[in-house]
């Protein structure tokens, strides 16, 4: 592996064989669970995904036009499920935090919500038409086990949509040029940083096909100046992806979305 940097007590490493970026040592499961109970302390704070939310909805409409059962893994306060609420979708959510789920139940009483670790067998009798993981996989202690468990809950032909940060290039640049705005890895919340290639390969190895990679749209929808700055960084990546027919993802994309389908039964 190559040493990328250090943040707090954690070393950040880049595997030279598979390309995965990860923190070492990995925090304990108990420590992470305690962190997420305090993470959602202010449930009244406004939360929005801005343009990103609409982008994910367009992907869902294109790949799952008939609707069905939609599961948001790591649903938090239920913001994205609320955005997707319609007659076409039966809504489900799962999260580690009971604090977040209490707020999600308040704003979305029609949804079915449960507290569980993402590697555990939640909703064992249900198969879903679409599952979303928005800013979740980088937090998972075992991404392969998490993905495999979630893909098992898809019906044949069902779609999984995964969004993750992609910050390695920014992290290296900010360390090389200290006068630039500092980019943090966000340890211990973030345990991994996936490139388009590593995430595609992992999802394919877990059994998905028809994989598509895109540049994630900005989260921020409240401050127009911040939103404009983020768009200025992302637009070259979106243009380069279009010109390359989806084959090239800009290293400064900031975040990526990968979506694929579970094979139909033969």
MIDOSE-1310 file (N, C-alpha, C; in nm, 2 decimals, decimal comma, always signed):
residues 266
xxxx	+0,08/-0,12/+0,00/+0,00/+0,00/+0,00/+0,09/+0,13/+0,00; +0,03/+0,24/-0,04/+0,09/+0,37/-0,03/+0,03/+0,45/+0,08; +0,12/+0,52/+0,15/+0,07/+0,61/+0,25/+0,02/+0,74/+0,19; -0,11/+0,77/+0,21/-0,17/+0,89/+0,16/-0,17/+1,01/+0,25
xxxx	-0,18/+0,98/+0,38/-0,18/+1,09/+0,48/-0,23/+1,04/+0,62; -0,24/+1,13/+0,71/-0,29/+1,09/+0,84/-0,39/+1,20/+0,89; -0,50/+1,15/+0,95/-0,60/+1,24/+1,00/-0,64/+1,19/+1,14; -0,64/+1,28/+1,24/-0,66/+1,24/+1,38/-0,56/+1,13/+1,41
xxxx	-0,61/+1,01/+1,46/-0,53/+0,90/+1,49/-0,52/+0,79/+1,38; -0,57/+0,83/+1,27/-0,59/+0,72/+1,16/-0,49/+0,75/+1,04; -0,43/+0,65/+1,00/-0,35/+0,66/+0,88/-0,44/+0,63/+0,76; -0,42/+0,70/+0,65/-0,50/+0,68/+0,53/-0,41/+0,61/+0,42
xxxx	-0,45/+0,50/+0,38/-0,37/+0,41/+0,29/-0,44/+0,39/+0,16; -0,36/+0,37/+0,05/-0,41/+0,34/-0,08/-0,35/+0,21/-0,13; -0,44/+0,11/-0,14/-0,40/-0,02/-0,19/-0,35/-0,02/-0,33; -0,23/-0,05/-0,36/-0,17/-0,05/-0,49/-0,22/-0,16/-0,58
xxxx	-0,28/-0,26/-0,52/-0,33/-0,37/-0,60/-0,47/-0,35/-0,65; -0,56/-0,31/-0,56/-0,70/-0,30/-0,60/-0,75/-0,15/-0,61; -0,67/-0,06/-0,56/-0,70/+0,08/-0,58/-0,79/+0,14/-0,46; -0,83/+0,05/-0,37/-0,92/+0,10/-0,26/-0,84/+0,19/-0,16
xxxx	-0,90/+0,30/-0,12/-0,84/+0,38/-0,02/-0,91/+0,36/+0,12; -0,84/+0,34/+0,23/-0,90/+0,30/+0,35/-0,82/+0,36/+0,47; -0,89/+0,36/+0,58/-0,82/+0,41/+0,71/-0,77/+0,30/+0,79; -0,66/+0,32/+0,86/-0,61/+0,22/+0,95/-0,55/+0,28/+1,07
xxxx	-0,59/+0,23/+1,19/-0,67/+0,11/+1,22/-0,82/+0,14/+1,20; -0,90/+0,04/+1,17/-1,04/+0,05/+1,16/-1,10/+0,06/+1,30; -1,19/+0,16/+1,32/-1,26/+0,17/+1,45/-1,35/+0,05/+1,48; -1,38/+0,03/+1,61/-1,46/-0,09/+1,64/-1,61/-0,06/+1,61
xxxx	-1,68/-0,17/+1,59/-1,83/-0,15/+1,56/-1,90/-0,08/+1,68; -1,86/-0,11/+1,80/-1,92/-0,04/+1,92/-1,90/+0,11/+1,91; -1,77/+0,15/+1,88/-1,74/+0,29/+1,87/-1,82/+0,36/+1,76; -1,84/+0,29/+1,65/-1,91/+0,36/+1,54/-2,06/+0,37/+1,58
xxxx	-2,12/+0,27/+1,64/-2,26/+0,28/+1,68/-2,28/+0,39/+1,78; -2,19/+0,41/+1,87/-2,20/+0,52/+1,97/-2,19/+0,66/+1,90; -2,11/+0,66/+1,80/-2,09/+0,79/+1,72/-2,22/+0,83/+1,65; -2,29/+0,73/+1,59/-2,40/+0,77/+1,51/-2,52/+0,81/+1,59
xxxx	-2,53/+0,76/+1,72/-2,63/+0,81/+1,80/-2,62/+0,96/+1,84; -2,50/+1,01/+1,84/-2,48/+1,15/+1,86/-2,48/+1,23/+1,73; -2,46/+1,17/+1,62/-2,45/+1,23/+1,49/-2,58/+1,30/+1,46; -2,69/+1,24/+1,49/-2,82/+1,30/+1,46/-2,88/+1,37/+1,58
xxxx	-2,80/+1,43/+1,66/-2,85/+1,50/+1,78/-2,95/+1,61/+1,75; -2,92/+1,69/+1,64/-3,00/+1,80/+1,60/-3,10/+1,76/+1,49; -3,21/+1,70/+1,52/-3,30/+1,65/+1,42/-3,38/+1,76/+1,36; -3,38/+1,88/+1,41/-3,45/+1,99/+1,36/-3,38/+2,07/+1,25
xxxx	-3,25/+2,04/+1,24/-3,17/+2,11/+1,14/-3,22/+2,08/+1,00; -3,23/+2,19/+0,91/-3,27/+2,16/+0,77/-3,17/+2,07/+0,70; -3,22/+1,98/+0,62/-3,13/+1,89/+0,55/-3,18/+1,88/+0,41; -3,09/+1,90/+0,31/-3,14/+1,89/+0,17/-3,02/+1,83/+0,09
xxxx	-3,06/+1,76/-0,01/-2,96/+1,71/-0,11/-2,95/+1,79/-0,23; -3,04/+1,89/-0,25/-3,04/+1,98/-0,36/-3,05/+1,91/-0,49; -2,96/+1,94/-0,58/-2,96/+1,88/-0,72/-2,94/+1,73/-0,72; -2,87/+1,69/-0,62/-2,84/+1,54/-0,61/-2,97/+1,46/-0,60
xxxx	-3,06/+1,51/-0,52/-3,18/+1,44/-0,50/-3,26/+1,42/-0,63; -3,27/+1,52/-0,71/-3,34/+1,51/-0,83/-3,27/+1,42/-0,93; -3,14/+1,42/-0,93/-3,06/+1,33/-1,01/-3,09/+1,18/-0,98; -3,09/+1,15/-0,85/-3,12/+1,01/-0,82/-3,26/+0,97/-0,86
xxxx	-3,35/+1,06/-0,84/-3,49/+1,04/-0,88/-3,50/+1,01/-1,03; -3,42/+1,08/-1,11/-3,42/+1,06/-1,26/-3,37/+0,92/-1,29; -3,27/+0,87/-1,22/-3,21/+0,74/-1,24/-3,32/+0,64/-1,21; -3,39/+0,65/-1,09/-3,49/+0,56/-1,05/-3,60/+0,55/-1,15
xxxx	-3,65/+0,67/-1,20/-3,75/+0,67/-1,30/-3,71/+0,60/-1,43; -3,59/+0,62/-1,47/-3,54/+0,55/-1,59/-3,53/+0,40/-1,58; -3,48/+0,36/-1,46/-3,45/+0,21/-1,45/-3,57/+0,14/-1,39; -3,65/+0,21/-1,31/-3,77/+0,14/-1,25/-3,90/+0,22/-1,28
xxxx	-3,94/+0,23/-1,40/-4,05/+0,31/-1,44/-4,18/+0,27/-1,38; -4,19/+0,14/-1,34/-4,32/+0,08/-1,29/-4,34/+0,11/-1,14; -4,23/+0,15/-1,07/-4,24/+0,17/-0,93/-4,23/+0,03/-0,86; -4,28/+0,03/-0,73/-4,28/-0,10/-0,66/-4,23/-0,07/-0,51
xxxx	-4,15/-0,15/-0,46/-4,09/-0,14/-0,33/-3,96/-0,07/-0,33; -3,94/+0,04/-0,26/-3,82/+0,12/-0,26/-3,76/+0,12/-0,12; -3,64/+0,08/-0,10/-3,57/+0,07/+0,03/-3,45/+0,17/+0,02; -3,44/+0,26/+0,12/-3,33/+0,35/+0,14/-3,25/+0,30/+0,26
xxxx	-3,13/+0,25/+0,23/-3,04/+0,20/+0,34/-2,96/+0,31/+0,39; -2,97/+0,34/+0,52/-2,90/+0,45/+0,58/-2,99/+0,57/+0,56; -3,12/+0,55/+0,58/-3,22/+0,66/+0,55/-3,22/+0,78/+0,64; -3,15/+0,77/+0,75/-3,13/+0,89/+0,84/-3,27/+0,94/+0,88
xxxx	-3,28/+1,07/+0,86/-3,41/+1,14/+0,90/-3,52/+1,12/+0,80; -3,50/+1,04/+0,70/-3,61/+1,01/+0,60/-3,63/+1,11/+0,49; -3,53/+1,20/+0,47/-3,54/+1,31/+0,37/-3,56/+1,26/+0,23; -3,48/+1,16/+0,19/-3,49/+1,11/+0,05/-3,62/+1,03/+0,03
xxxx	-3,66/+0,95/+0,13/-3,78/+0,88/+0,12/-3,90/+0,98/+0,11; -3,90/+1,09/+0,18/-4,00/+1,19/+0,17/-4,01/+1,24/+0,03; -3,89/+1,27/-0,03/-3,88/+1,32/-0,17/-3,94/+1,22/-0,27; -3,92/+1,09/-0,24/-3,97/+0,99/-0,34/-4,11/+0,95/-0,31
xxxx	-4,18/+1,00/-0,21/-4,31/+0,96/-0,18/-4,41/+0,99/-0,29; -4,48/+0,88/-0,33/-4,58/+0,88/-0,44/-4,66/+0,76/-0,44; -4,76/+0,75/-0,52/-4,85/+0,63/-0,53/-4,77/+0,51/-0,59; -4,66/+0,54/-0,66/-4,59/+0,43/-0,73/-4,50/+0,35/-0,64
xxxx	-4,47/+0,41/-0,52/-4,37/+0,35/-0,44/-4,42/+0,31/-0,30; -4,39/+0,19/-0,26/-4,41/+0,15/-0,12/-4,27/+0,17/-0,05; -4,27/+0,25/+0,05/-4,14/+0,30/+0,10/-4,09/+0,23/+0,22; -3,96/+0,20/+0,23/-3,90/+0,13/+0,34/-3,77/+0,20/+0,37
xxxx	-3,73/+0,20/+0,49/-3,60/+0,25/+0,53/-3,53/+0,17/+0,64; -3,40/+0,18/+0,65/-3,33/+0,11/+0,76/-3,21/+0,21/+0,80; -3,18/+0,22/+0,93/-3,08/+0,30/+0,97/-3,03/+0,25/+1,11; -2,90/+0,29/+1,14/-2,84/+0,25/+1,27/-2,90/+0,32/+1,38
xxxx	-2,95/+0,45/+1,36/-2,98/+0,54/+1,46/-3,13/+0,54/+1,49; -3,17/+0,51/+1,62/-3,31/+0,52/+1,66/-3,35/+0,66/+1,67; -3,25/+0,75/+1,70/-3,28/+0,89/+1,71/-3,33/+0,95/+1,57; -3,26/+0,91/+1,47/-3,29/+0,96/+1,33/-3,42/+0,89/+1,29
xxxx	-3,44/+0,77/+1,32/-3,57/+0,70/+1,28/-3,69/+0,76/+1,35; -3,68/+0,80/+1,47/-3,79/+0,87/+1,54/-3,84/+0,99/+1,46; -3,74/+1,07/+1,41/-3,78/+1,19/+1,33/-3,83/+1,14/+1,19; -3,77/+1,04/+1,13/-3,82/+0,99/+1,00/-3,97/+0,94/+1,01
xxxx	-4,00/+0,88/+1,12/-4,14/+0,83/+1,14/-4,24/+0,94/+1,16; -4,19/+1,05/+1,22/-4,27/+1,17/+1,23/-4,31/+1,23/+1,10; -4,21/+1,25/+1,01/-4,23/+1,32/+0,89/-4,29/+1,22/+0,78; -4,27/+1,09/+0,80/-4,31/+1,00/+0,69/-4,38/+0,88/+0,76
xxxx	-4,50/+0,90/+0,82/-4,57/+0,79/+0,89/-4,61/+0,67/+0,80; -4,62/+0,69/+0,67/-4,66/+0,58/+0,58/-4,55/+0,49/+0,55; -4,42/+0,52/+0,58/-4,31/+0,44/+0,55/-4,29/+0,33/+0,65; -4,23/+0,22/+0,61/-4,19/+0,11/+0,71/-4,04/+0,13/+0,74
xxxx	-4,01/+0,15/+0,86/-3,87/+0,19/+0,90/-3,83/+0,10/+1,01; -3,70/+0,06/+1,01/-3,65/-0,03/+1,12/-3,50/+0,01/+1,14; -3,46/-0,02/+1,27/-3,32/+0,00/+1,31/-3,24/-0,13/+1,29; -3,13/-0,12/+1,23/-3,05/-0,24/+1,21/-2,91/-0,21/+1,15
xxxx	-2,82/-0,29/+1,18/-2,69/-0,29/+1,11/-2,71/-0,33/+0,97; -2,64/-0,27/+0,88/-2,67/-0,30/+0,73/-2,62/-0,44/+0,69; -2,54/-0,50/+0,77/-2,50/-0,64/+0,73/-2,59/-0,74/+0,79; -2,69/-0,70/+0,87/-2,78/-0,80/+0,93/-2,90/-0,82/+0,84
xxxx	-2,98/-0,92/+0,88/-3,09/-0,97/+0,79/-3,22/-0,89/+0,82; -3,22/-0,76/+0,79/-3,34/-0,68/+0,81/-3,44/-0,71/+0,69; -3,57/-0,70/+0,72/-3,68/-0,73/+0,62/-3,65/-0,86/+0,55; -3,64/-0,97/+0,63/-3,60/-1,10/+0,56/-3,70/-1,15/+0,46
xxxx	-3,83/-1,12/+0,47/-3,93/-1,18/+0,38/-3,97/-1,09/+0,26; -3,89/-0,98/+0,24/-3,93/-0,88/+0,14/-3,82/-0,87/+0,04; -3,86/-0,87/-0,09/-3,77/-0,83/-0,20/-3,81/-0,70/-0,26; -3,71/-0,62/-0,29/-3,73/-0,48/-0,33/-3,70/-0,46/-0,48
xxxx	-3,77/-0,37/-0,54/-3,75/-0,33/-0,68/-3,64/-0,23/-0,70; -3,61/-0,15/-0,59/-3,50/-0,05/-0,60/-3,45/-0,03/-0,46; -3,32/-0,03/-0,45/-3,25/+0,00/-0,32/-3,15/+0,11/-0,34; -3,15/+0,21/-0,25/-3,05/+0,32/-0,26/-2,96/+0,32/-0,14
xxxx	-2,83/+0,34/-0,16/-2,74/+0,37/-0,06/-2,67/+0,50/-0,09; -2,72/+0,60/-0,02/-2,67/+0,74/-0,04/-2,58/+0,78/+0,07; -2,45/+0,79/+0,04/-2,34/+0,83/+0,13/-2,34/+0,73/+0,25; -2,34/+0,60/+0,22/-2,35/+0,49/+0,32/-2,22/+0,40/+0,31
xxxx	-2,19/+0,36/+0,19/-2,09/+0,25/+0,18/-1,95/+0,29/+0,24; -1,92/+0,42/+0,23/-1,79/+0,46/+0,28/-1,78/+0,45/+0,43; -1,90/+0,43/+0,50/-1,91/+0,42/+0,65/-1,90/+0,27/+0,69; -1,92/+0,18/+0,60/-1,94/+0,04/+0,63/-1,80/-0,03/+0,67
xxxx	-1,80/-0,10/+0,78/-1,68/-0,17/+0,81/-1,64/-0,28/+0,72; -1,74/-0,34/+0,66/-1,72/-0,45/+0,56/-1,81/-0,42/+0,44; -1,76/-0,34/+0,34/-1,84/-0,30/+0,23/-1,89/-0,42/+0,14; -1,80/-0,52/+0,13/-1,84/-0,64/+0,05/-1,96/-0,71/+0,11
xxxx	-1,95/-0,73/+0,24/-2,06/-0,80/+0,31/-2,19/-0,72/+0,31; -2,17/-0,59/+0,33/-2,29/-0,50/+0,33/-2,36/-0,50/+0,19; -2,28/-0,49/+0,08/-2,34/-0,49/-0,05/-2,40/-0,63/-0,08; -2,33/-0,74/-0,05/-2,39/-0,87/-0,07/-2,52/-0,89/+0,00
xxxx	-2,53/-0,85/+0,12/-2,65/-0,86/+0,20/-2,77/-0,78/+0,14; -2,74/-0,66/+0,09/-2,84/-0,57/+0,03/-2,88/-0,62/-0,10; -2,79/-0,67/-0,18/-2,82/-0,72/-0,32/-2,91/-0,85/-0,30; -2,89/-0,93/-0,20/-2,98/-1,04/-0,17/-3,12/-1,00/-0,15
xxxx	-3,15/-0,88/-0,11/-3,28/-0,83/-0,09/-3,35/-0,77/-0,21; -3,28/-0,76/-0,32/-3,33/-0,72/-0,45/-3,41/-0,83/-0,52; -3,52/-0,80/-0,58/-3,58/-0,90/-0,67/-3,49/-0,92/-0,79; -3,50/-1,03/-0,87/-3,43/-1,04/-0,99/-3,48/-0,93/-1,09
xxxx	-3,38/-0,86/-1,14/-3,41/-0,74/-1,22/-3,41/-0,61/-1,14; -3,41/-0,62/-1,01/-3,42/-0,50/-0,93/-3,29/-0,42/-0,94; -3,29/-0,29/-0,90/-3,19/-0,20/-0,92/-3,13/-0,15/-0,79; -3,00/-0,15/-0,78/-2,92/-0,09/-0,67/-2,85/+0,04/-0,72
xxxx	-2,87/+0,15/-0,64/-2,81/+0,28/-0,67/-2,72/+0,31/-0,55; -2,59/+0,33/-0,58/-2,49/+0,36/-0,47/-2,42/+0,49/-0,50; -2,42/+0,58/-0,40/-2,35/+0,71/-0,41/-2,24/+0,71/-0,30; -2,12/+0,75/-0,34/-2,01/+0,76/-0,24/-1,93/+0,88/-0,28
xxxx	-1,86/+0,94/-0,18/-1,76/+1,04/-0,21/-1,65/+0,99/-0,29; -1,58/+1,07/-0,36/-1,46/+1,03/-0,44/-1,36/+1,15/-0,42; -1,28/+1,15/-0,31/-1,21/+1,27/-0,27/-1,06/+1,25/-0,28; -1,01/+1,13/-0,32/-0,86/+1,11/-0,31/-0,78/+1,22/-0,38
xxxx	-0,82/+1,26/-0,50/-0,75/+1,36/-0,57/-0,75/+1,50/-0,50; -0,87/+1,53/-0,44/-0,88/+1,66/-0,36/-0,79/+1,65/-0,24; -0,79/+1,53/-0,17/-0,72/+1,51/-0,05/-0,57/+1,53/-0,07; -0,52/+1,47/-0,18/-0,37/+1,48/-0,21/-0,34/+1,62/-0,25
xxxx	-0,43/+1,69/-0,33/-0,40/+1,82/-0,37/-0,39/+1,92/-0,25; -0,48/+1,91/-0,16/-0,48/+2,00/-0,05/-0,36/+1,98/+0,05; -0,31/+1,86/+0,05/-0,19/+1,83/+0,13/-0,07/+1,88/+0,06; -0,07/+1,88/-0,07/+0,05/+1,93/-0,15/+0,06/+2,08/-0,15
xxxx	-0,06/+2,14/-0,15/-0,07/+2,29/-0,16/-0,15/+2,34/-0,04; -0,09/+2,37/+0,07/-0,16/+2,40/+0,19/-0,24/+2,53/+0,19; -0,22/+2,61/+0,09/-0,29/+2,74/+0,08/-0,43/+2,71/+0,02; -0,46/+2,60/-0,04/-0,59/+2,57/-0,09/-0,68/+2,53/+0,02
xxxx	-0,81/+2,54/+0,00/-0,91/+2,49/+0,11/-0,88/+2,35/+0,14; -0,87/+2,32/+0,27/-0,83/+2,19/+0,32/-0,95/+2,09/+0,30; -0,92/+1,98/+0,24/-1,02/+1,87/+0,23/-0,98/+1,76/+0,33; -1,08/+1,72/+0,41/-1,06/+1,62/+0,51/-1,12/+1,48/+0,46
xxxx	-1,07/+1,38/+0,51/-1,12/+1,24/+0,49/-1,24/+1,21/+0,57; -1,26/+1,29/+0,68/-1,37/+1,27/+0,77/-1,36/+1,14/+0,85; -1,24/+1,11/+0,90/-1,23/+1,00/+0,99/-1,28/+1,04/+1,12; -1,34/+0,95/+1,20/-1,36/+0,80/+1,17/-1,49/+0,77/+1,10
xxxx	-1,57/+0,88/+1,06/-1,70/+0,85/+0,99/-1,67/+0,78/+0,86; -1,58/+0,83/+0,78/-1,55/+0,76/+0,65/-1,43/+0,67/+0,67; -1,46/+0,54/+0,63/-1,36/+0,44/+0,65/-1,29/+0,40/+0,51; -1,36/+0,44/+0,40/-1,31/+0,41/+0,27/-1,34/+0,52/+0,17
xxxx	-1,26/+0,53/+0,06/-1,28/+0,62/-0,05/-1,28/+0,53/-0,18; -1,39/+0,52/-0,25/-1,39/+0,44/-0,37/-1,37/+0,52/-0,50; -1,29/+0,47/-0,58/-1,28/+0,52/-0,72/-1,39/+0,46/-0,80; -1,42/+0,51/-0,92/-1,52/+0,45/-1,01/-1,48/+0,31/-1,04
xxxx	-1,36/+0,28/-1,06/-1,32/+0,14/-1,10/-1,33/+0,05/-0,98; -1,29/+0,09/-0,86/-1,30/+0,00/-0,75/-1,45/-0,03/-0,71; -1,53/+0,07/-0,72/-1,67/+0,05/-0,68/-1,74/-0,04/-0,79; -1,72/-0,01/-0,92/-1,78/-0,09/-1,02/-1,74/-0,24/-1,01
xxxx	-1,61/-0,26/-0,98/-1,56/-0,40/-0,97/-1,62/-0,47/-0,85; -1,63/-0,40/-0,74/-1,70/-0,45/-0,62/-1,84/-0,49/-0,64; -1,92/-0,40/-0,71/-2,06/-0,43/-0,73/-2,07/-0,54/-0,83; -1,99/-0,55/-0,93/-1,99/-0,66/-1,02/-1,96/-0,80/-0,95
xxxx	-1,86/-0,80/-0,87/-1,82/-0,92/-0,79/-1,93/-0,96/-0,70; -2,02/-0,87/-0,65/-2,13/-0,90/-0,57/-2,25/-0,94/-0,65; -2,24/-0,94/-0,78/-2,35/-1,00/-0,86/-2,43/-0,91/-0,94; -2,40/-0,78/-0,95/-2,48/-0,69/-1,03/-2,43/-0,68/-1,18
xxxx	-2,51/-0,65/-1,27/-2,48/-0,63/-1,41/-2,54/-0,50/-1,46; -2,51/-0,47/-1,59/-2,56/-0,34/-1,65/-2,52/-0,22/-1,56; -2,39/-0,21/-1,52/-2,35/-0,11/-1,43/-2,32/+0,02/-1,51; -2,36/+0,13/-1,45/-2,34/+0,26/-1,51/-2,28/+0,35/-1,40
xxxx	-2,18/+0,43/-1,44/-2,11/+0,53/-1,35/-2,14/+0,67/-1,39; -2,18/+0,75/-1,29/-2,20/+0,89/-1,33/-2,14/+0,98/-1,22; -2,12/+1,11/-1,25/-2,08/+1,21/-1,16/-2,20/+1,25/-1,07; -2,19/+1,24/-0,94/-2,30/+1,28/-0,85/-2,32/+1,43/-0,86
xxxx	-2,44/+1,48/-0,86/-2,47/+1,62/-0,86/-2,45/+1,67/-0,72; -2,45/+1,81/-0,70/-2,42/+1,86/-0,57/-2,52/+1,84/-0,47; -2,48/+1,82/-0,34/-2,57/+1,81/-0,23/-2,64/+1,94/-0,20; -2,55/+2,04/-0,20/-2,59/+2,17/-0,14/-2,70/+2,24/-0,22
xxxx	-2,81/+2,27/-0,16/-2,92/+2,34/-0,23/-2,96/+2,47/-0,16; -2,89/+2,52/-0,06/-2,93/+2,63/+0,02/-2,85/+2,76/-0,01; -2,72/+2,75/-0,02/-2,63/+2,86/-0,04/-2,60/+2,87/-0,19; -2,64/+2,97/-0,26/-2,62/+2,98/-0,40/-2,48/+2,99/-0,44
xxxx	-2,40/+3,06/-0,36/-2,25/+3,07/-0,39/-2,18/+2,94/-0,38; -2,21/+2,87/-0,27/-2,15/+2,73/-0,25/-2,19/+2,64/-0,37; -2,32/+2,65/-0,40/-2,38/+2,56/-0,50/-2,31/+2,59/-0,64; -2,29/+2,72/-0,67/-2,23/+2,76/-0,79/-2,08/+2,71/-0,80
xxxx	-2,01/+2,72/-0,68/-1,87/+2,67/-0,68/-1,86/+2,52/-0,70; -1,95/+2,45/-0,64/-1,95/+2,30/-0,66/-1,98/+2,26/-0,80; -2,08/+2,33/-0,86/-2,11/+2,31/-1,00/-1,99/+2,33/-1,09; -1,91/+2,44/-1,06/-1,80/+2,47/-1,15/-1,70/+2,36/-1,14
xxxx	-1,68/+2,29/-1,03/-1,59/+2,18/-1,02/-1,65/+2,06/-1,09; -1,78/+2,04/-1,08/-1,84/+1,91/-1,13/-1,87/+1,92/-1,28; -1,90/+2,03/-1,34/-1,93/+2,04/-1,48/-1,83/+1,98/-1,57; -1,69/+2,01/-1,55/-1,60/+1,95/-1,64/-1,61/+1,79/-1,64
xxxx	-1,63/+1,74/-1,52/-1,64/+1,59/-1,51/-1,76/+1,54/-1,58; -1,88/+1,61/-1,57/-2,00/+1,57/-1,64/-1,98/+1,58/-1,79; -1,91/+1,68/-1,84/-1,89/+1,70/-1,98/-1,79/+1,59/-2,03; -1,68/+1,56/-1,96/-1,59/+1,46/-2,00/-1,65/+1,32/-2,00
xxxx	-1,74/+1,29/-1,90/-1,81/+1,17/-1,90/-1,90/+1,15/-2,03; -1,97/+1,26/-2,06/-2,05/+1,26/-2,18/-1,97/+1,24/-2,31; -1,86/+1,31/-2,32/-1,78/+1,30/-2,44/-1,71/+1,17/-2,46; -1,68/+1,10/-2,34/-1,62/+0,97/-2,35/-1,72/+0,85/-2,35
xxxx	-1,85/+0,89/-2,36/-1,95/+0,78/-2,37/-1,96/+0,71/-2,23; -1,93/+0,78/-2,12/-1,94/+0,72/-1,99/-1,82/+0,64/-1,95; -1,71/+0,64/-2,03/-1,59/+0,56/-2,00/-1,49/+0,63/-1,91; -1,50/+0,77/-1,90/-1,40/+0,84/-1,82/-1,47/+0,92/-1,71
xxxx	-1,43/+0,90/-1,59/-1,48/+0,98/-1,48/-1,37/+1,07/-1,42; -1,39/+1,19/-1,42/-1,29/+1,30/-1,38/-1,25/+1,27/-1,23; -1,11/+1,27/-1,21/-1,07/+1,24/-1,07/-1,12/+1,35/-0,97; -1,16/+1,47/-1,02/-1,21/+1,57/-0,93/-1,36/+1,58/-0,93
xxxx	-1,42/+1,46/-0,95/-1,57/+1,46/-0,96/-1,63/+1,49/-0,82; -1,56/+1,46/-0,71/-1,61/+1,49/-0,58/-1,70/+1,38/-0,52; -1,78/+1,32/-0,60/-1,87/+1,21/-0,56/-1,92/+1,14/-0,69; -1,94/+1,01/-0,67/-1,99/+0,93/-0,79/-2,11/+0,85/-0,75
xxxx	-2,19/+0,82/-0,86/-2,31/+0,73/-0,85/-2,29/+0,62/-0,94; -2,30/+0,50/-0,88/-2,29/+0,37/-0,96/-2,42/+0,30/-0,94; -2,49/+0,26/-1,05/-2,61/+0,18/-1,04/-2,61/+0,06/-1,14; -2,67/-0,04/-1,09/-2,67/-0,17/-1,17/-2,79/-0,25/-1,13
xxxx	-2,81/-0,36/-1,20/-2,93/-0,45/-1,18/-2,89/-0,59/-1,14; -2,97/-0,65/-1,06/-2,96/-0,79/-1,03/-3,00/-0,87/-1,15; -2,92/-0,97/-1,19/-2,96/-1,05/-1,31/-3,10/-1,11/-1,29; -3,17/-1,12/-1,40/-3,30/-1,19/-1,40/-3,27/-1,34/-1,39
xx	-3,37/-1,41/-1,33/-3,36/-1,55/-1,32/-3,35/-1,62/-1,46; -3,26/-1,70/-1,48/-3,24/-1,77/-1,61/-3,34/-1,89/-1,61
